[in-house]
Structure formats: C-alpha cells, structure tokens
Amino acid sequence: LAAVTLALGLAACGVPTETTEAPAEETAASAPAKTEAPKAEAPKLSSEVENAKRSAEGYLDLMPISQKALIDQLVFEGYSKADAAAGVKALGKVDWVAEAKQSAEAYNDLMPQSRKALIDQLEFEGFLPGEIDFAMANIVVDWNDEAAESAASYLDFSSFSEGGLRDQ
C-alpha cells in the first residue's frame, strides 16, 4: 500500500516510476471477478402522488402536524386518500414523535392549558398514543403556572366563583 501511494504521489509530480506489479490482464485474471448487485431504483411516482408529496413537504416545513392530519389535509385539498397516503409515505422517514413534541410546545405557547387539555388536543390532531406520551414526557411545562395563567385569563372575561373557576 505504501509503495502504491508513493508511486501515485510521484506520478502526480511527473516523476517516472517503474512497477514490478503484474500487468493488469494477469491481475484481473487471477483475481476473483467482482459482481455488483444491480441497484434497485425507487419506483417512479405518479404525478398526483408526487404533487401530494410536495404539498406534504410544504405543510411539514410550515408547522408540526400528525401523519393522520397531514393525510386528511391532502384529501381536503382534493387528493384521493390513496394518493395522499402514498405522497406522505414517499416522504421517507418523518419523525412523527418530534412533530408531536413541537405541536405540544406550540399549543402550550399559544395559550395556558391543563395537561389533560393538551393531551386531548394532540389526540384531536391525530397523533398516536406513543407520540403523545413522548411529547408530554419531553416538553418543559410548569403545570401550576399553566393553571394560574388559565385562571387569570378566565377571570379577564367573566366572573367565576372559586368552585366555578376550579371546574374550568
């Protein structure tokens, strides 16, 4: 290996070199033939699926969204359910758990709410239980502060008794 590296280095500098290696024909004949497996090409997507994929990419770039909500949105835009699902699948690996966490953070930043209300919102958005569990375990929230902020916002709009406020 060192001799080959040296020879390549000298050749690059224009220095003539002699080799004592066997001619290429002999080397090729004596070495086992390399066979490369043909590379499988990804199947070509229909124009509808390709368009659904592009639209899905746009939504993922715009906001956190569940796989179900993304497919539903594409169907709402006029794609067939099959094309919408195929477009989302064609995206490859999407970190739906990270999408759930980002969505939880966004909802939590938007307005104060209880842990249960946030879980209900993520379920409504179509996130799967494991995605929700990860999101809830990995967001940083002081639920007591959330309750206090929520109570204050209720009192800004209406009068509540202490019991009525707790029920909210």
C-alpha positions in Angstrom: 0.0 0.0 0.0 2.8 2.4 0.9 4.5 1.6 -2.5 1.3 2.3 -4.4 0.8 5.6 -2.5 4.4 6.6 -3.2 4.0 5.7 -6.9 0.8 7.7 -7.2 2.4 10.7 -5.5 5.4 10.6 -7.7 3.3 10.1 -10.8 1.3 13.2 -9.8 4.5 15.2 -9.6 5.6 13.9 -13.1 8.3 11.6 -11.9 8.5 8.4 -13.9 8.2 5.2 -11.9 8.8 1.6 -12.6 6.5 -1.0 -11.3 7.1 -4.6 -10.6 3.5 -5.5 -10.4 1.9 -7.9 -12.7 0.2 -6.5 -15.8 -3.4 -5.6 -15.4 -4.5 -8.6 -17.5 -2.8 -11.1 -15.2 -4.1 -9.3 -12.1 -7.6 -9.3 -13.4 -7.4 -12.9 -14.5 -6.1 -14.1 -11.2 -8.4 -12.0 -9.0 -12.0 -13.2 -8.5 -14.5 -11.3 -10.5 -16.4 -8.7 -8.7 -20.1 -8.8 -9.2 -22.2 -5.8 -8.1 -25.8 -6.3 -7.5 -27.9 -4.0 -9.7 -29.1 -1.0 -7.7 -32.9 -1.0 -7.2 -34.4 2.2 -8.5 -37.1 3.8 -6.5 -40.4 3.3 -8.2 -41.5 6.4 -10.2 -44.3 8.2 -8.5 -47.4 9.2 -10.4 -47.8 13.0 -10.9 -50.6 13.0 -8.3 -48.5 11.3 -5.7 -45.5 13.5 -6.5 -47.7 16.6 -6.1 -49.2 15.2 -2.8 -45.6 14.6 -1.6 -44.6 18.2 -2.4 -47.7 19.6 -0.7 -47.0 17.4 2.4 -43.4 18.7 2.5 -44.8 22.2 2.5 -47.0 21.5 5.5 -44.2 19.8 7.4 -42.0 22.9 6.7 -44.8 25.2 7.8 -46.0 23.6 11.1 -45.9 20.5 13.2 -48.5 18.1 12.1 -49.5 14.4 12.6 -49.4 11.9 9.9 -53.2 11.5 10.1 -53.8 15.2 9.9 -51.4 15.6 7.0 -53.2 12.9 5.0 -56.6 14.4 5.9 -55.4 17.8 4.8 -54.2 16.4 1.4 -57.6 14.7 1.0 -59.3 18.0 1.8 -57.2 19.6 -1.0 -58.7 17.1 -3.4 -56.2 14.2 -3.5 -57.6 10.7 -3.2 -56.9 9.1 0.1 -54.6 6.6 -1.7 -52.6 9.3 -3.4 -52.4 11.4 -0.2 -51.2 8.4 1.8 -48.7 7.4 -0.9 -47.4 11.0 -1.0 -46.8 11.0 2.7 -45.2 7.6 2.6 -42.9 8.9 -0.2 -41.5 11.5 2.1 -39.5 8.7 3.7 -38.6 8.8 7.3 -40.5 11.6 9.1 -40.0 11.9 12.9 -43.7 11.9 13.9 -42.6 11.9 17.6 -40.7 15.2 17.1 -43.8 16.6 15.3 -45.9 15.7 18.3 -43.5 17.4 20.7 -43.3 20.5 18.5 -47.1 20.6 18.3 -47.4 20.3 22.1 -44.9 23.1 22.6 -46.7 25.3 20.1 -50.1 24.8 21.7 -48.6 25.4 25.1 -47.0 28.6 23.9 -50.3 29.7 22.3 -52.4 29.5 25.5 -52.3 28.2 29.0 -54.0 24.8 29.4 -54.0 21.8 31.6 -52.0 18.7 30.9 -55.2 16.8 30.1 -56.4 19.6 27.7 -53.0 19.4 25.9 -53.2 15.6 25.6 -56.8 15.9 24.3 -55.7 18.5 21.7 -52.9 16.2 20.5 -55.3 13.3 20.2 -57.7 15.5 18.3 -54.8 16.4 15.9 -54.4 12.7 15.1 -51.1 12.0 17.0 -50.7 8.4 18.1 -50.6 7.5 21.8 -46.8 6.8 21.8 -46.2 10.1 20.0 -48.3 11.9 22.6 -46.6 10.1 25.5 -43.1 11.1 24.2 -44.3 14.7 23.7 -45.7 15.1 27.1 -42.7 13.5 28.7 -40.3 15.8 26.9 -41.8 19.3 27.0 -40.9 21.6 29.8 -44.1 22.9 31.5 -44.9 24.1 35.0 -48.5 22.9 35.2 -49.1 25.0 38.3 -48.1 28.1 36.3 -50.3 27.0 33.5 -53.3 26.6 35.8 -52.7 30.1 37.3 -52.4 31.7 33.9 -55.5 29.9 32.7 -57.5 31.0 35.8 -56.4 34.6 35.2 -57.5 34.5 31.6 -60.9 33.2 32.6 -61.3 36.0 35.2 -60.4 38.5 32.5 -63.6 37.5 30.6 -66.0 36.6 33.2 -66.7 36.3 37.0 -66.4 32.9 38.5 -66.9 31.6 42.0 -63.9 29.7 43.4 -65.6 26.4 42.7 -66.6 27.5 39.2 -63.1 28.6 38.4 -61.7 25.2 39.5 -64.3 23.4 37.3 -62.9 25.3 34.3 
